[in-house]
C-alpha cells in the first residue's frame, strides 16, 4: 500500500495511508487528508489509485491539482495535468512537504509506464 508522509525539517511527523481509489487533500474538514494551514486551498489536490494497464494486480498513483491558489508540486515541478507518482517523489502542497512511498512499486512497473 502507498502512503504520503508529511515532513518537517526532513523528519516524518505524520503518515497518511492511501488505501482508497481517491484521496482528497485540502484545508476543509471534508477532505481525506486535512491540512489546516493558510497556504493550502479548501480543495487543493486529488490522488487517484488506478490499476496498471500492463501489470495485473499493480496500482499506479496519480496526483492532480484542484485549481489551488498556491499549487501542487512534485519534485519541485508544478503539476499542470494529472501526473504519475513514483516512490520517493517529493510532493509539496502549498508550503507543506510530503514524501510519496509505494512499497509495492517495482522496476518492471516503471518500464511498463515508459512503454505507455
MOPAC internal coordinates of N, CA, C and O (Angstrom, degrees):
PM7 1SCF
backbone

  N    0.0000 0     0.00 0     0.00 0    0    0    0
  C    1.4559 1     0.00 0     0.00 0    1    0    0
  C    1.5244 1   109.25 1     0.00 0    2    1    0
  O    1.2310 1   121.10 1   -32.12 1    3    2    1
  N    1.3106 1   115.50 1   147.88 1    3    2    1
  C    1.4575 1   121.00 1  -178.91 1    5    3    2
  C    1.5324 1   110.26 1   -92.57 1    6    5    3
  O    1.2310 1   121.51 1   -20.07 1    7    6    5
  N    1.3330 1   114.72 1   159.93 1    7    6    5
  C    1.4614 1   120.04 1   178.51 1    9    7    6
  C    1.5219 1   109.97 1  -147.92 1   10    9    7
  O    1.2310 1   121.76 1   -16.84 1   11   10    9
  N    1.3205 1   114.24 1   163.16 1   11   10    9
  C    1.4504 1   123.14 1   176.47 1   13   11   10
  C    1.5183 1   106.16 1  -122.65 1   14   13   11
  O    1.2310 1   120.29 1   -64.01 1   15   14   13
  N    1.3403 1   117.05 1   115.99 1   15   14   13
  C    1.4665 1   121.66 1  -177.94 1   17   15   14
  C    1.5139 1   109.91 1  -104.65 1   18   17   15
  O    1.2310 1   120.72 1   -57.48 1   19   18   17
  N    1.3371 1   116.23 1   122.52 1   19   18   17
  C    1.4531 1   121.02 1   178.35 1   21   19   18
  C    1.5223 1   109.10 1   -78.98 1   22   21   19
  O    1.2310 1   121.05 1   -45.66 1   23   22   21
  N    1.3305 1   115.61 1   134.34 1   23   22   21
  C    1.4583 1   121.78 1  -177.72 1   25   23   22
  C    1.5206 1   110.77 1  -115.11 1   26   25   23
  O    1.2310 1   120.80 1   -40.33 1   27   26   25
  N    1.3186 1   116.07 1   139.67 1   27   26   25
  C    1.4544 1   122.85 1   169.87 1   29   27   26
  C    1.5174 1   105.70 1  -128.51 1   30   29   27
  O    1.2310 1   120.24 1   -59.62 1   31   30   29
  N    1.3217 1   117.15 1   120.38 1   31   30   29
  C    1.4722 1   122.10 1  -175.17 1   33   31   30
  C    1.5217 1   110.93 1    52.93 1   34   33   31
  O    1.2310 1   120.89 1  -138.62 1   35   34   33
  N    1.3389 1   115.91 1    41.38 1   35   34   33
  C    1.4700 1   124.71 1   177.46 1   37   35   34
  C    1.5298 1   113.88 1    65.15 1   38   37   35
  O    1.2310 1   120.23 1  -159.86 1   39   38   37
  N    1.3415 1   117.16 1    20.14 1   39   38   37
  C    1.4623 1   122.70 1   177.01 1   41   39   38
  C    1.5326 1   108.12 1  -116.79 1   42   41   39
  O    1.2310 1   120.27 1   -46.86 1   43   42   41
  N    1.3379 1   117.10 1   133.14 1   43   42   41
  C    1.4588 1   121.12 1   179.50 1   45   43   42
  C    1.5264 1   109.61 1   -68.90 1   46   45   43
  O    1.2310 1   120.71 1   -55.21 1   47   46   45
  N    1.3508 1   116.24 1   124.79 1   47   46   45
  C    1.4577 1   120.98 1   178.08 1   49   47   46
  C    1.5293 1   111.78 1  -109.53 1   50   49   47
  O    1.2310 1   120.14 1   152.16 1   51   50   49
  N    1.3367 1   117.33 1   -27.84 1   51   50   49
  C    1.4587 1   122.31 1   179.23 1   53   51   50
  C    1.5153 1   108.94 1  -151.00 1   54   53   51
  O    1.2310 1   120.65 1   -38.38 1   55   54   53
  N    1.3402 1   116.37 1   141.62 1   55   54   53
  C    1.4628 1   120.74 1   175.69 1   57   55   54
  C    1.5217 1   108.92 1  -122.98 1   58   57   55
  O    1.2310 1   121.26 1   -48.44 1   59   58   57
  N    1.3235 1   115.19 1   131.56 1   59   58   57
  C    1.4600 1   122.29 1   179.17 1   61   59   58
  C    1.5207 1   108.81 1  -112.85 1   62   61   59
  O    1.2310 1   120.36 1   -57.97 1   63   62   61
  N    1.3404 1   116.93 1   122.03 1   63   62   61
  C    1.4662 1   121.77 1   177.20 1   65   63   62
  C    1.5266 1   108.69 1   -75.91 1   66   65   63
  O    1.2310 1   120.45 1   -41.50 1   67   66   65
  N    1.3233 1   116.74 1   138.50 1   67   66   65
  C    1.4625 1   121.77 1   178.84 1   69   67   66
  C    1.5295 1   108.08 1  -104.37 1   70   69   67
  O    1.2310 1   120.73 1  -107.49 1   71   70   69
  N    1.3332 1   116.20 1    72.51 1   71   70   69
  C    1.4562 1   121.61 1  -172.33 1   73   71   70
  C    1.5146 1   115.57 1   -99.24 1   74   73   71
  O    1.2310 1   119.63 1  -171.20 1   75   74   73
  N    1.3320 1   118.31 1     8.80 1   75   74   73
  C    1.4564 1   119.79 1  -179.58 1   77   75   74
  C    1.5307 1   109.20 1  -124.78 1   78   77   75
  O    1.2310 1   119.67 1   -14.84 1   79   78   77
  N    1.3363 1   118.24 1   165.16 1   79   78   77
  C    1.4707 1   120.52 1  -177.65 1   81   79   78
  C    1.5303 1   113.63 1   -61.04 1   82   81   79
  O    1.2310 1   120.19 1   146.57 1   83   82   81
  N    1.3361 1   117.24 1   -33.43 1   83   82   81
  C    1.4576 1   121.06 1   177.40 1   85   83   82
  C    1.5218 1   109.77 1  -133.30 1   86   85   83
  O    1.2310 1   121.06 1   -42.77 1   87   86   85
  N    1.3306 1   115.58 1   137.23 1   87   86   85
  C    1.4588 1   121.70 1   176.44 1   89   87   86
  C    1.5182 1   107.59 1  -125.79 1   90   89   87
  O    1.2310 1   120.87 1   -63.68 1   91   90   89
  N    1.3253 1   115.93 1   116.32 1   91   90   89
  C    1.4604 1   121.60 1   179.97 1   93   91   90
  C    1.5327 1   109.43 1   -92.98 1   94   93   91
  O    1.2310 1   121.47 1   -43.71 1   95   94   93
  N    1.3373 1   114.78 1   136.29 1   95   94   93
  C    1.4607 1   121.22 1  -178.59 1   97   95   94
  C    1.5255 1   108.20 1  -121.19 1   98   97   95
  O    1.2310 1   120.42 1   -46.67 1   99   98   97
  N    1.3345 1   116.80 1   133.33 1   99   98   97
  C    1.4553 1   120.11 1   177.54 1  101   99   98
  C    1.5074 1   112.36 1   175.14 1  102  101   99
  O    1.2310 1   120.93 1     2.93 1  103  102  101
  N    1.3319 1   115.83 1  -177.07 1  103  102  101
  C    1.4549 1   122.06 1  -176.25 1  105  103  102
  C    1.5264 1   112.50 1   -82.03 1  106  105  103
  O    1.2310 1   119.79 1   152.21 1  107  106  105
  N    1.3241 1   118.00 1   -27.79 1  107  106  105
  C    1.4660 1   120.94 1  -177.96 1  109  107  106
  C    1.5319 1   111.20 1   -68.14 1  110  109  107
  O    1.2310 1   120.41 1   -31.24 1  111  110  109
  N    1.3393 1   116.83 1   148.76 1  111  110  109
  C    1.4691 1   120.18 1  -178.45 1  113  111  110
  C    1.5309 1   114.56 1   -68.46 1  114  113  111
  O    1.2310 1   119.28 1   165.06 1  115  114  113
  N    1.3452 1   118.98 1   -14.94 1  115  114  113
  C    1.4614 1   120.35 1   179.38 1  117  115  114
  C    1.5263 1   113.47 1   -83.32 1  118  117  115
  O    1.2310 1   119.79 1  -177.81 1  119  118  117
  N    1.3372 1   118.01 1     2.19 1  119  118  117
  C    1.4655 1   121.63 1   176.23 1  121  119  118
  C    1.5227 1   110.01 1   -79.14 1  122  121  119
  O    1.2310 1   120.69 1   -25.51 1  123  122  121
  N    1.3402 1   116.29 1   154.49 1  123  122  121
  C    1.4655 1   120.95 1   176.46 1  125  123  122
  C    1.5301 1   110.32 1   -68.69 1  126  125  123
  O    1.2310 1   120.88 1   141.65 1  127  126  125
  N    1.3424 1   115.92 1   -38.35 1  127  126  125
  C    1.4622 1   121.67 1   174.11 1  129  127  126
  C    1.5251 1   106.02 1  -118.66 1  130  129  127
  O    1.2310 1   120.98 1   -71.58 1  131  130  129
  N    1.3331 1   115.74 1   108.42 1  131  130  129
  C    1.4630 1   120.55 1  -179.41 1  133  131  130
  C    1.5220 1   109.02 1   -96.78 1  134  133  131
  O    1.2310 1   121.39 1   -52.82 1  135  134  133
  N    1.3385 1   114.94 1   127.18 1  135  134  133
  C    1.4630 1   121.40 1   176.89 1  137  135  134
  C    1.5191 1   106.12 1  -120.91 1  138  137  135
  O    1.2310 1   120.93 1   -78.06 1  139  138  137
  N    1.3223 1   115.83 1   101.94 1  139  138  137
  C    1.4625 1   121.40 1  -176.56 1  141  139  138
  C    1.5234 1   108.93 1   -84.75 1  142  141  139
  O    1.2310 1   121.42 1   -99.79 1  143  142  141
  N    1.3269 1   114.88 1    80.21 1  143  142  141
  C    1.4618 1   121.12 1  -175.36 1  145  143  142
  C    1.5340 1   107.58 1  -148.61 1  146  145  143
  O    1.2310 1   119.50 1   -39.64 1  147  146  145
  N    1.3034 1   118.56 1   140.36 1  147  146  145
  C    1.4637 1   124.26 1  -170.08 1  149  147  146
  C    1.5305 1   114.09 1   -60.53 1  150  149  147
  O    1.2310 1   118.78 1   151.44 1  151  150  149
  N    1.3269 1   119.94 1   -28.56 1  151  150  149
  C    1.4722 1   121.21 1  -178.68 1  153  151  150
  C    1.5241 1   112.69 1   -80.10 1  154  153  151
  O    1.2310 1   120.07 1   173.72 1  155  154  153
  N    1.3271 1   117.47 1    -6.28 1  155  154  153
  C    1.4683 1   122.61 1  -177.76 1  157  155  154
  C    1.5280 1   108.66 1   -99.44 1  158  157  155
  O    1.2310 1   120.64 1   -49.84 1  159  158  157
  N    1.3342 1   116.38 1   130.16 1  159  158  157
  C    1.4662 1   121.24 1   178.35 1  161  159  158
  C    1.5170 1   110.26 1   -75.07 1  162  161  159
  O    1.2310 1   120.85 1   -17.96 1  163  162  161
  N    1.3343 1   115.97 1   162.04 1  163  162  161
  C    1.4644 1   121.16 1   179.52 1  165  163  162
  C    1.5128 1   112.36 1   -55.48 1  166  165  163
  O    1.2310 1   119.99 1   132.54 1  167  166  165
  N    1.3227 1   117.62 1   -47.46 1  167  166  165
  C    1.4683 1   124.30 1   172.64 1  169  167  166
  C    1.5277 1   104.32 1  -120.52 1  170  169  167
  O    1.2310 1   119.58 1   -82.70 1  171  170  169
  N    1.3153 1   118.42 1    97.30 1  171  170  169
  C    1.4632 1   121.48 1  -169.21 1  173  171  170
  C    1.5297 1   113.64 1   -93.48 1  174  173  171
  O    1.2310 1   120.23 1   129.10 1  175  174  173
  N    1.3334 1   117.16 1   -50.90 1  175  174  173
  C    1.4655 1   120.34 1  -174.66 1  177  175  174
  C    1.5261 1   110.21 1  -151.71 1  178  177  175
  O    1.2310 1   121.53 1   -14.89 1  179  178  177
  N    1.3340 1   114.68 1   165.11 1  179  178  177
  C    1.4579 1   122.27 1   179.80 1  181  179  178
  C    1.5197 1   108.59 1  -133.44 1  182  181  179
  O    1.2310 1   120.56 1   -47.57 1  183  182  181
  N    1.3453 1   116.53 1   132.43 1  183  182  181
  C    1.4694 1   121.47 1   172.50 1  185  183  182
  C    1.5175 1   107.30 1  -111.34 1  186  185  183
  O    1.2310 1   120.85 1   -52.00 1  187  186  185
  N    1.3340 1   115.97 1   128.00 1  187  186  185
  C    1.4629 1   121.77 1   179.89 1  189  187  186
  C    1.5223 1   110.10 1  -113.45 1  190  189  187
  O    1.2310 1   120.87 1   -41.11 1  191  190  189
  N    1.3315 1   115.94 1   138.89 1  191  190  189
  C    1.4624 1   122.80 1   173.76 1  193  191  190
  C    1.5282 1   106.72 1  -102.72 1  194  193  191
  O    1.2310 1   120.61 1   -61.82 1  195  194  193
  N    1.3391 1   116.44 1   118.18 1  195  194  193
  C    1.4640 1   121.64 1  -173.60 1  197  195  194
  C    1.5350 1   109.04 1  -125.74 1  198  197  195
  O    1.2310 1   119.52 1   -49.43 1  199  198  197
  N    1.3356 1   118.52 1   130.57 1  199  198  197
  C    1.4726 1   119.97 1   176.80 1  201  199  198
  C    1.5245 1   110.56 1   -57.49 1  202  201  199
  O    1.2310 1   120.78 1   -44.63 1  203  202  201
  N    1.3267 1   116.12 1   135.37 1  203  202  201
  C    1.4608 1   122.01 1   178.76 1  205  203  202
  C    1.5231 1   109.88 1   -68.53 1  206  205  203
  O    1.2310 1   120.59 1   -45.62 1  207  206  205
  N    1.3340 1   116.47 1   134.38 1  207  206  205
  C    1.4666 1   122.01 1  -176.53 1  209  207  206
  C    1.5276 1   112.51 1   -71.11 1  210  209  207
  O    1.2310 1   119.38 1   160.20 1  211  210  209
  N    1.3339 1   118.78 1   -19.80 1  211  210  209
  C    1.4613 1   121.84 1  -174.29 1  213  211  210
  C    1.5201 1   114.11 1  -108.78 1  214  213  211
  O    1.2310 1   120.31 1   149.44 1  215  214  213
  N    1.3305 1   117.00 1   -30.56 1  215  214  213
  C    1.4595 1   121.00 1  -174.89 1  217  215  214
  C    1.5211 1   110.02 1  -116.17 1  218  217  215
  O    1.2310 1   120.70 1   -73.03 1  219  218  217
  N    1.3051 1   116.27 1   106.97 1  219  218  217
  C    1.4598 1   121.35 1  -178.55 1  221  219  218
  C    1.5273 1   110.84 1   -60.14 1  222  221  219
  O    1.2310 1   120.69 1   -44.05 1  223  222  221
  N    1.3212 1   116.28 1   135.95 1  223  222  221
  C    1.4583 1   121.36 1   178.94 1  225  223  222
  C    1.5202 1   114.07 1    82.64 1  226  225  223
  O    1.2310 1   120.33 1  -177.54 1  227  226  225
  N    1.3359 1   116.96 1     2.46 1  227  226  225
  C    1.4601 1   121.31 1  -179.16 1  229  227  226
  C    1.5248 1   109.23 1  -106.73 1  230  229  227
  O    1.2310 1   120.86 1   -38.13 1  231  230  229
  N    1.3289 1   115.95 1   141.87 1  231  230  229
  C    1.4587 1   121.64 1  -178.11 1  233  231  230
  C    1.5276 1   109.36 1  -116.50 1  234  233  231
  O    1.2310 1   120.91 1   -44.95 1  235  234  233
  N    1.3329 1   115.87 1   135.05 1  235  234  233
  C    1.4600 1   122.24 1   173.05 1  237  235  234
  C    1.5228 1   108.04 1  -102.26 1  238  237  235
  O    1.2310 1   120.68 1   -31.17 1  239  238  237
  N    1.3202 1   116.30 1   148.83 1  239  238  237
  C    1.4625 1   121.73 1   179.43 1  241  239  238
  C    1.5226 1   109.29 1  -116.77 1  242  241  239
  O    1.2310 1   121.30 1   -45.39 1  243  242  241
  N    1.3284 1   115.13 1   134.61 1  243  242  241
  C    1.4593 1   122.35 1  -179.01 1  245  243  242
  C    1.5260 1   109.22 1  -127.00 1  246  245  243
  O    1.2310 1   120.87 1   -35.98 1  247  246  245
  N    1.3309 1   115.94 1   144.02 1  247  246  245
  C    1.4605 1   120.82 1   176.53 1  249  247  246
  C    1.5235 1   108.87 1  -118.66 1  250  249  247
  O    1.2310 1   121.28 1   -38.32 1  251  250  249
  N    1.3238 1   115.17 1   141.68 1  251  250  249
  C    1.4642 1   122.61 1   177.95 1  253  251  250
  C    1.5197 1   107.98 1  -132.69 1  254  253  251
  O    1.2310 1   120.51 1   -44.35 1  255  254  253
  N    1.3218 1   116.64 1   135.65 1  255  254  253
  C    1.4592 1   120.80 1   174.66 1  257  255  254
  C    1.5258 1   107.92 1   -79.84 1  258  257  255
  O    1.2310 1   120.35 1   -43.07 1  259  258  257
  N    1.3349 1   116.94 1   136.93 1  259  258  257
  C    1.4671 1   122.17 1  -178.03 1  261  259  258
  C    1.5262 1   111.43 1   -97.09 1  262  261  259
  O    1.2310 1   120.81 1  -130.29 1  263  262  261
  N    1.3491 1   116.06 1    49.71 1  263  262  261
  C    1.4769 1   122.07 1  -178.19 1  265  263  262
  C    1.5262 1   111.89 1    55.12 1  266  265  263
  O    1.2310 1   121.00 1  -136.74 1  267  266  265
  N    1.3306 1   115.68 1    43.26 1  267  266  265
  C    1.4631 1   120.92 1  -179.12 1  269  267  266
  C    1.5272 1   111.04 1   -71.87 1  270  269  267
  O    1.2310 1   120.91 1   -19.55 1  271  270  269
  N    1.3040 1   115.86 1   160.45 1  271  270  269
  C    1.4628 1   121.52 1  -179.94 1  273  271  270
  C    1.5291 1   111.42 1   -70.83 1  274  273  271
  O    1.2310 1   120.04 1   134.19 1  275  274  273
  N    1.3390 1   117.52 1   -45.81 1  275  274  273
  C    1.4655 1   121.45 1  -173.62 1  277  275  274
  C    1.5173 1   114.32 1  -101.47 1  278  277  275
  O    1.2310 1   119.88 1  -178.22 1  279  278  277
  N    1.3155 1   117.83 1     1.78 1  279  278  277
  C    1.4599 1   121.36 1   172.73 1  281  279  278
  C    1.5091 1   115.28 1    83.04 1  282  281  279
  O    1.2310 1   122.42 1   -16.29 1  283  282  281
  N    1.3292 1   112.97 1   163.71 1  283  282  281
  C    1.4617 1   123.92 1   174.83 1  285  283  282
  C    1.5248 1   105.90 1  -120.87 1  286  285  283
  O    1.2310 1   120.49 1   -46.18 1  287  286  285
  N    1.3294 1   116.68 1   133.82 1  287  286  285
  C    1.4583 1   121.35 1  -175.95 1  289  287  286
  C    1.5239 1   110.20 1  -126.70 1  290  289  287
  O    1.2310 1   120.47 1   -37.53 1  291  290  289
  N    1.3317 1   116.71 1   142.47 1  291  290  289
  C    1.4608 1   122.77 1   172.55 1  293  291  290
  C    1.5209 1   106.52 1  -122.02 1  294  293  291
  O    1.2310 1   120.60 1   -59.92 1  295  294  293
  N    1.3106 1   116.46 1   120.08 1  295  294  293
  C    1.4698 1   122.74 1  -176.48 1  297  295  294
  C    1.5294 1   110.60 1    51.47 1  298  297  295
  O    1.2310 1   121.08 1  -136.40 1  299  298  297
  N    1.3369 1   115.54 1    43.60 1  299  298  297
  C    1.4758 1   126.05 1   177.19 1  301  299  298
  C    1.5303 1   114.30 1    67.30 1  302  301  299
  O    1.2310 1   119.75 1  -169.11 1  303  302  301
  N    1.3312 1   118.08 1    10.89 1  303  302  301
  C    1.4643 1   121.43 1   173.85 1  305  303  302
  C    1.5226 1   108.54 1  -105.57 1  306  305  303
  O    1.2310 1   120.55 1   -51.00 1  307  306  305
  N    1.3247 1   116.55 1   129.00 1  307  306  305
  C    1.4662 1   120.63 1  -177.76 1  309  307  306
  C    1.5283 1   110.63 1   -65.45 1  310  309  307
  O    1.2310 1   121.06 1   -46.00 1  311  310  309
  N    1.3219 1   115.58 1   134.00 1  311  310  309
  C    1.4669 1   121.53 1   178.82 1  313  311  310
  C    1.5248 1   107.67 1   -77.79 1  314  313  311
  O    1.2310 1   120.66 1   -62.78 1  315  314  313
  N    1.3468 1   116.34 1   117.22 1  315  314  313
  C    1.4625 1   121.14 1   179.87 1  317  315  314
  C    1.5317 1   110.19 1   -97.64 1  318  317  315
  O    1.2310 1   120.91 1   139.09 1  319  318  317
  N    1.3239 1   115.86 1   -40.91 1  319  318  317
  C    1.4630 1   122.73 1   179.14 1  321  319  318
  C    1.5251 1   107.74 1  -124.96 1  322  321  319
  O    1.2310 1   121.09 1    10.18 1  323  322  321
  N    1.2883 1   115.51 1  -169.82 1  323  322  321
  C    1.4706 1   121.10 1   174.52 1  325  323  322
  C    1.5337 1   107.97 1   -64.47 1  326  325  323
  O    1.2310 1   120.50 1   -52.58 1  327  326  325
  N    1.3184 1   116.65 1   127.42 1  327  326  325
  C    1.4717 1   120.47 1  -176.68 1  329  327  326
  C    1.5190 1   111.10 1  -126.01 1  330  329  327
  O    1.2310 1   120.47 1   -44.32 1  331  330  329
  N    1.3226 1   116.70 1   135.68 1  331  330  329
  C    1.4633 1   122.05 1   178.76 1  333  331  330
  C    1.5166 1   109.45 1   -73.47 1  334  333  331
  O    1.2310 1   120.85 1   -40.15 1  335  334  333
  N    1.3314 1   115.98 1   139.85 1  335  334  333
  C    1.4627 1   122.03 1   176.65 1  337  335  334
  C    1.5245 1   109.42 1  -101.47 1  338  337  335
  O    1.2310 1   120.76 1   -42.43 1  339  338  337
  N    1.3173 1   116.15 1   137.57 1  339  338  337
  C    1.4633 1   122.97 1   173.38 1  341  339  338
  C    1.5157 1   108.76 1  -112.44 1  342  341  339
  O    1.2310 1   120.80 1   -28.81 1  343  342  341
  N    1.3217 1   116.08 1   151.19 1  343  342  341
  C    1.4507 1   119.84 1  -179.78 1  345  343  342
  C    1.5263 1   110.52 1   -54.64 1  346  345  343
  O    1.2310 1   120.93 1   -42.43 1  347  346  345
  N    1.3198 1   115.83 1   137.57 1  347  346  345
  C    1.4670 1   125.86 1  -179.11 1  349  347  346
  C    1.5224 1   114.00 1    79.20 1  350  349  347
  O    1.2310 1   119.67 1  -174.24 1  351  350  349
  N    1.3397 1   118.23 1     5.76 1  351  350  349
  C    1.4663 1   119.56 1   173.31 1  353  351  350
  C    1.5266 1   108.94 1   -64.25 1  354  353  351
  O    1.2310 1   121.09 1   -35.71 1  355  354  353
  N    1.3195 1   115.52 1   144.29 1  355  354  353
  C    1.4605 1   121.47 1   174.32 1  357  355  354
  C    1.5281 1   107.69 1   -95.22 1  358  357  355
  O    1.2310 1   120.91 1   -52.44 1  359  358  357
  N    1.3247 1   115.87 1   127.56 1  359  358  357
  C    1.4603 1   122.54 1  -178.02 1  361  359  358
  C    1.5264 1   107.56 1  -116.86 1  362  361  359
  O    1.2310 1   120.78 1   -48.24 1  363  362  361
  N    1.3409 1   116.11 1   131.76 1  363  362  361
  C    1.4557 1   120.17 1   177.21 1  365  363  362
  C    1.5226 1   108.52 1  -118.69 1  366  365  363
  O    1.2310 1   121.28 1   -55.83 1  367  366  365
  N    1.3297 1   115.16 1   124.17 1  367  366  365
  C    1.4562 1   124.19 1   177.38 1  369  367  366
  C    1.5256 1   105.60 1  -112.76 1  370  369  367
  O    1.2310 1   120.26 1   -72.34 1  371  370  369
  N    1.3412 1   117.11 1   107.66 1  371  370  369
  C    1.4640 1   119.09 1  -172.55 1  373  371  370
  C    1.5243 1   108.65 1    61.55 1  374  373  371
  O    1.2310 1   120.74 1    60.18 1  375  374  373
  N    1.3379 1   116.18 1  -119.82 1  375  374  373
  C    1.4729 1   120.70 1   178.13 1  377  375  374
  C    1.5224 1   112.06 1  -102.74 1  378  377  375
  O    1.2310 1   119.60 1  -169.25 1  379  378  377
  N    1.3166 1   118.37 1    10.75 1  379  378  377
  C    1.4672 1   123.03 1  -173.51 1  381  379  378
  C    1.5241 1   111.20 1  -101.69 1  382  381  379
  O    1.2310 1   121.04 1   -51.15 1  383  382  381
  N    1.3267 1   115.62 1   128.85 1  383  382  381
  C    1.4655 1   122.38 1  -177.82 1  385  383  382
  C    1.5227 1   111.32 1   -97.19 1  386  385  383
  O    1.2310 1   120.98 1   -41.93 1  387  386  385
  N    1.3234 1   115.74 1   138.07 1  387  386  385
  C    1.4603 1   122.97 1   177.46 1  389  387  386
  C    1.5208 1   109.11 1  -136.34 1  390  389  387
  O    1.2310 1   121.30 1   -25.48 1  391  390  389
  N    1.3337 1   115.12 1   154.52 1  391  390  389
  C    1.4712 1   120.43 1   170.42 1  393  391  390
  C    1.5248 1   106.62 1  -116.09 1  394  393  391
  O    1.2310 1   121.09 1   -52.99 1  395  394  393
  N    1.3443 1   115.52 1   127.01 1  395  394  393
  C    1.4540 1   121.06 1   176.25 1  397  395  394
  C    1.5241 1   108.14 1   -85.76 1  398  397  395
  O    1.2310 1   120.38 1   -52.06 1  399  398  397
  N    1.3343 1   116.87 1   127.94 1  399  398  397
  C    1.4628 1   121.76 1   179.40 1  401  399  398
  C    1.5277 1   108.48 1  -124.55 1  402  401  399
  O    1.2310 1   120.82 1   -53.92 1  403  402  401
  N    1.3264 1   116.04 1   126.08 1  403  402  401
  C    1.4631 1   121.79 1   174.29 1  405  403  402
  C    1.5216 1   106.70 1  -124.13 1  406  405  403
  O    1.2310 1   120.86 1   -81.26 1  407  406  405
  N    1.3179 1   115.96 1    98.74 1  407  406  405
  C    1.4734 1   121.47 1  -176.20 1  409  407  406
  C    1.5231 1   112.51 1   -66.21 1  410  409  407
  O    1.2310 1   120.09 1   161.16 1  411  410  409
  N    1.3271 1   117.43 1   -18.84 1  411  410  409
  C    1.4568 1   120.47 1  -177.75 1  413  411  410
  C    1.5283 1   113.08 1   -96.61 1  414  413  411
  O    1.2310 1   120.08 1   178.58 1  415  414  413
  N    1.3289 1   117.46 1    -1.42 1  415  414  413
  C    1.4649 1   120.08 1  -179.88 1  417  415  414
  C    1.5208 1   109.96 1   -66.01 1  418  417  415
  O    1.2310 1   121.14 1   -41.21 1  419  418  417
  N    1.3041 1   115.42 1   138.79 1  419  418  417
  C    1.4666 1   121.28 1  -178.84 1  421  419  418
  C    1.5209 1   109.45 1  -124.62 1  422  421  419
  O    1.2310 1   120.22 1   -23.92 1  423  422  421
  N    1.3097 1   117.18 1   156.08 1  423  422  421
  C    1.4613 1   121.67 1   178.16 1  425  423  422
  C    1.5281 1   110.75 1   -60.18 1  426  425  423
  O    1.2310 1   120.25 1   142.75 1  427  426  425
  N    1.3330 1   117.13 1   -37.25 1  427  426  425
  C    1.4639 1   121.13 1   179.27 1  429  427  426
  C    1.5256 1   110.77 1   -61.54 1  430  429  427
  O    1.2310 1   120.18 1   144.89 1  431  430  429
  N    1.3178 1   117.26 1   -35.11 1  431  430  429
  C    1.4653 1   121.37 1   179.27 1  433  431  430
  C    1.5262 1   110.11 1   -63.20 1  434  433  431
  O    1.2310 1   119.88 1   139.84 1  435  434  433
  N    1.3253 1   117.84 1   -40.16 1  435  434  433
  C    1.4660 1   120.99 1   178.54 1  437  435  434
  C    1.5305 1   110.18 1   -63.09 1  438  437  435
  O    1.2310 1   120.11 1   141.07 1  439  438  437
  N    1.3369 1   117.39 1   -38.93 1  439  438  437
  C    1.4549 1   121.40 1   177.86 1  441  439  438
  C    1.5193 1   110.20 1   -63.59 1  442  441  439
  O    1.2310 1   120.03 1   136.80 1  443  442  441
  N    1.3206 1   117.55 1   -43.20 1  443  442  441
  C    1.4656 1   121.89 1   179.24 1  445  443  442
  C    1.5218 1   110.09 1   -60.58 1  446  445  443
  O    1.2310 1   120.38 1   141.64 1  447  446  445
  N    1.3262 1   116.89 1   -38.36 1  447  446  445
  C    1.4635 1   120.11 1  -179.79 1  449  447  446
  C    1.5213 1   110.46 1   -67.17 1  450  449  447
  O    1.2310 1   119.76 1   140.40 1  451  450  449
  N    1.3114 1   118.06 1   -39.60 1  451  450  449
  C    1.4603 1   121.85 1  -179.85 1  453  451  450
  C    1.5279 1   110.01 1   -62.76 1  454  453  451
  O    1.2310 1   119.75 1   143.96 1  455  454  453
  N    1.3164 1   118.08 1   -36.04 1  455  454  453
  C    1.4505 1   121.90 1  -178.81 1  457  455  454
  C    1.5256 1   112.61 1   -72.55 1  458  457  455
  O    1.2310 1   120.51 1   162.46 1  459  458  457
  N    1.3313 1   116.63 1   -17.54 1  459  458  457
  C    1.4652 1   121.51 1  -177.24 1  461  459  458
  C    1.4980 1   113.42 1   -60.23 1  462  461  459
  O    1.2310 1   120.10 1   180.00 1  463  462  461

